Amino acid sequence: MTELAAVARRAVAVLAVLATGLLSGCGYNDFQRLDEQVKSAWSEVVNQYQRRSDLIPNIVATVKGEANFEQETLTRVIEARAKASSIQATPELVNDPEAFGRFQAAQGELSGALSRLLVTVEQYPNLKANQGFQDLRVQLEGTENRITVARNRYVKAVQDYNVLARSFPTNLTAMVFGYDVKPNFSVANEAAIAVPPTVSFDKPAAPATAASK
């Protein structure tokens, strides 16, 4: 009985070694590594978007202090922030194309609202000279830069993962273990974030009515 048990243990050990070799050869370990890279990159994207979201209340409060500032512009920023914040950016979101698309659209809407706000500020000399607003502007600009870097890293991590998931023979491993292709930021949106937004208060924008005069 002891000899049979010893033989069984050796057989199990051999099978384990063979299974380990097969899994390594078919990309199983690579999927583990790249999946963790995607999660890490996504976490940094979320952190930077949250940093931007945290800046917005102070920016809005400062702008509100300017007499006759365009209320519609402020309202769009506030509403866009609320919409973006309502989407829970969990790690599981990167495996759900529909939810990922909603997150991307909401953040894009907030980016657009902030851009319009900064353009509108050009028409208010007092705001442009406000040191508190200038400090917030510098923080926002730095955050936008970090968002761009974080997103680019995420794009690369997902690309590496998706290539493995689609290539033969690792695509067979993907099918067996459920490693689906992950959604990524769209090409159209990537063009918009390739260069961080330039926020300058040195050269006032030309009045919108100049062309009509």
C-alpha positions as CSV (number, residue, x, y, z in Angstrom):
1,M,0.0,0.0,0.0
2,T,2.9,2.3,0.8
3,E,4.5,1.6,-2.5
4,L,1.3,2.4,-4.4
5,A,1.0,5.6,-2.5
6,A,4.6,6.5,-3.4
7,V,3.9,5.8,-7.1
8,A,0.7,7.9,-7.0
9,R,2.6,10.8,-5.4
10,R,5.3,10.5,-8.1
11,A,2.6,10.4,-10.8
12,V,0.9,13.5,-9.4
13,A,4.3,15.3,-9.3
14,V,5.0,14.4,-12.9
15,L,1.6,15.6,-14.0
16,A,2.1,18.8,-12.1
17,V,5.5,19.4,-13.8
18,L,4.0,18.7,-17.2
19,A,1.0,21.0,-16.5
20,T,3.3,23.7,-15.4
21,G,5.4,23.4,-18.5
22,L,2.3,23.4,-20.7
23,L,0.8,26.5,-19.0
24,S,4.1,28.4,-19.2
25,G,4.5,27.5,-22.9
26,C,1.0,28.6,-23.8
27,G,1.3,32.0,-22.3
28,Y,-0.6,31.4,-19.0
29,N,2.1,33.2,-16.9
30,D,2.3,36.0,-19.4
31,F,-1.5,36.6,-19.1
32,Q,-1.0,36.8,-15.3
33,R,1.8,39.4,-15.7
34,L,0.1,41.5,-18.3
35,D,-3.2,41.4,-16.5
36,E,-1.6,42.8,-13.4
37,Q,0.1,45.5,-15.5
38,V,-3.2,46.6,-16.9
39,K,-4.7,46.8,-13.4
40,S,-1.8,48.8,-12.2
41,A,-2.0,51.2,-15.1
42,W,-5.7,51.6,-14.8
43,S,-5.4,52.4,-11.1
44,E,-3.0,55.3,-12.0
45,V,-5.4,56.6,-14.6
46,V,-8.2,56.6,-12.0
47,N,-6.0,58.3,-9.4
48,Q,-5.1,61.2,-11.8
49,Y,-8.7,61.7,-12.9
50,Q,-9.7,61.8,-9.2
51,R,-7.0,64.4,-8.6
52,R,-8.5,66.5,-11.3
53,S,-12.0,66.1,-9.9
54,D,-10.8,67.2,-6.5
55,L,-9.4,70.4,-7.9
56,I,-12.7,71.4,-9.6
57,P,-14.7,72.6,-6.5
58,N,-11.9,75.1,-5.7
59,I,-11.7,76.3,-9.3
60,V,-15.5,76.8,-9.4
61,A,-15.5,78.6,-6.1
62,T,-12.8,81.0,-7.3
63,V,-14.5,81.7,-10.6
64,K,-17.8,82.3,-8.9
65,G,-16.2,85.2,-7.1
66,E,-15.9,87.1,-10.4
67,A,-18.9,89.3,-11.0
68,N,-21.0,88.4,-14.0
69,F,-19.1,85.3,-14.9
70,E,-21.0,83.1,-17.4
71,Q,-23.2,80.9,-15.3
72,E,-23.8,78.4,-18.1
73,T,-20.1,77.6,-18.4
74,L,-19.8,77.0,-14.6
75,T,-23.0,74.8,-14.7
76,R,-21.5,72.6,-17.5
77,V,-18.4,72.0,-15.4
78,I,-20.3,71.2,-12.3
79,E,-22.7,68.8,-14.1
80,A,-19.9,67.1,-16.1
81,R,-18.0,66.5,-12.8
82,A,-21.1,65.0,-11.2
83,K,-21.7,62.7,-14.1
84,A,-18.0,61.6,-14.2
85,S,-18.0,61.0,-10.5
86,S,-21.1,58.9,-10.6
87,I,-19.3,56.2,-12.5
88,Q,-17.5,53.8,-10.2
89,A,-14.1,53.1,-11.8
90,T,-13.6,49.7,-10.4
91,P,-10.9,47.2,-11.6
92,E,-13.7,45.2,-13.2
93,L,-14.6,48.2,-15.4
94,V,-11.6,47.4,-17.7
95,N,-13.3,44.1,-18.6
96,D,-16.6,45.7,-19.5
97,P,-16.5,47.6,-22.9
98,E,-19.9,49.2,-22.4
99,A,-19.0,50.6,-18.9
100,F,-15.6,51.6,-20.1
101,G,-17.1,53.5,-22.9
102,R,-19.4,55.4,-20.5
103,F,-16.5,56.2,-18.3
104,Q,-14.4,57.5,-21.2
105,A,-17.3,59.6,-22.5
106,A,-18.0,61.2,-19.1
107,Q,-14.3,62.1,-18.6
108,G,-14.2,63.5,-22.1
109,E,-17.2,65.6,-21.4
110,L,-15.6,67.0,-18.3
111,S,-12.4,67.7,-20.2
112,G,-14.4,69.7,-22.7
113,A,-16.3,71.6,-20.0
114,L,-13.0,72.6,-18.3
115,S,-11.5,73.7,-21.6
116,R,-14.4,76.0,-22.3
117,L,-14.1,77.4,-18.8
118,L,-10.5,78.2,-19.2
119,V,-11.1,79.9,-22.6
120,T,-13.9,82.0,-21.0
121,V,-11.6,83.1,-18.2
122,E,-9.6,85.0,-20.9
123,Q,-12.4,87.6,-21.0
124,Y,-12.0,88.4,-17.3
125,P,-8.8,90.3,-16.4
126,N,-9.5,90.1,-12.7
127,L,-9.5,86.3,-12.7
128,K,-6.4,86.2,-14.8
129,A,-4.6,88.4,-12.2
130,N,-6.0,86.4,-9.3
131,Q,-3.1,84.5,-7.7
132,G,-5.3,81.9,-6.2
133,F,-6.8,81.1,-9.6
134,Q,-3.3,81.1,-11.1
135,D,-2.2,78.5,-8.6
136,L,-5.2,76.3,-9.3
137,R,-4.5,76.7,-13.0
138,V,-0.9,75.4,-12.5
139,Q,-2.2,72.5,-10.5
140,L,-4.8,71.7,-13.2
141,E,-2.2,71.9,-16.0
142,G,0.1,69.5,-14.1
143,T,-2.8,67.1,-13.5
144,E,-3.7,67.1,-17.1
145,N,-0.1,66.2,-18.0
146,R,-0.2,63.3,-15.5
147,I,-3.5,62.1,-16.9
148,T,-1.9,62.0,-20.4
149,V,1.0,60.0,-19.1
150,A,-1.2,57.6,-17.2
151,R,-3.5,57.1,-20.1
152,N,-0.7,56.4,-22.5
153,R,0.8,53.8,-20.1
154,Y,-2.6,52.2,-19.9
155,V,-3.0,52.1,-23.6
156,K,0.3,50.4,-24.0
157,A,-0.5,47.9,-21.2
158,V,-3.8,47.0,-22.8
159,Q,-2.2,46.7,-26.3
160,D,0.4,44.2,-25.0
161,Y,-2.4,42.2,-23.3
162,N,-4.7,42.2,-26.3
163,V,-1.9,41.1,-28.7
164,L,-1.3,38.1,-26.4
165,A,-5.0,37.3,-26.2
166,R,-5.4,37.4,-30.0
167,S,-2.2,35.7,-31.1
168,F,-1.9,31.9,-31.7
169,P,-1.4,29.7,-29.7
170,T,-1.9,32.0,-26.7
171,N,-5.4,32.8,-27.9
172,L,-6.3,29.2,-27.1
173,T,-5.2,29.8,-23.5
174,A,-7.3,33.0,-23.5
175,M,-10.4,31.0,-24.5
176,V,-9.8,28.3,-22.0
177,F,-9.2,30.6,-19.0
178,G,-11.6,33.4,-20.1
179,Y,-9.0,36.1,-20.8
180,D,-11.1,38.3,-23.0
181,V,-9.8,41.2,-25.0
182,K,-9.9,44.4,-22.9
183,P,-11.4,47.7,-24.1
184,N,-9.1,50.6,-24.7
185,F,-9.3,54.4,-25.2
186,S,-10.6,55.1,-28.6
187,V,-8.4,56.3,-31.4
188,A,-10.4,59.5,-31.9
189,N,-10.0,60.3,-28.2
190,E,-6.4,59.4,-28.2
191,A,-5.7,62.2,-30.7
192,A,-7.3,64.7,-28.3
193,I,-5.1,63.6,-25.4
194,A,-1.8,63.1,-27.3
195,V,-0.8,66.6,-26.3
196,P,-1.7,68.1,-22.9
197,P,-3.9,71.1,-23.2
198,T,-2.1,74.4,-23.2
199,V,-3.4,76.9,-20.7
200,S,-1.9,80.3,-21.2
201,F,-2.9,83.6,-19.7
202,D,-0.1,85.6,-21.4
203,K,-2.0,86.3,-24.6
204,P,-5.7,87.1,-24.2
205,A,-8.0,85.6,-26.7
206,A,-9.4,87.8,-29.4
207,P,-12.9,89.0,-28.6
208,A,-15.6,86.7,-30.1
209,T,-17.3,89.7,-31.7
210,A,-14.2,91.0,-33.4
211,A,-15.0,89.3,-36.7
212,S,-18.5,90.8,-36.9
213,K,-17.4,94.4,-36.3
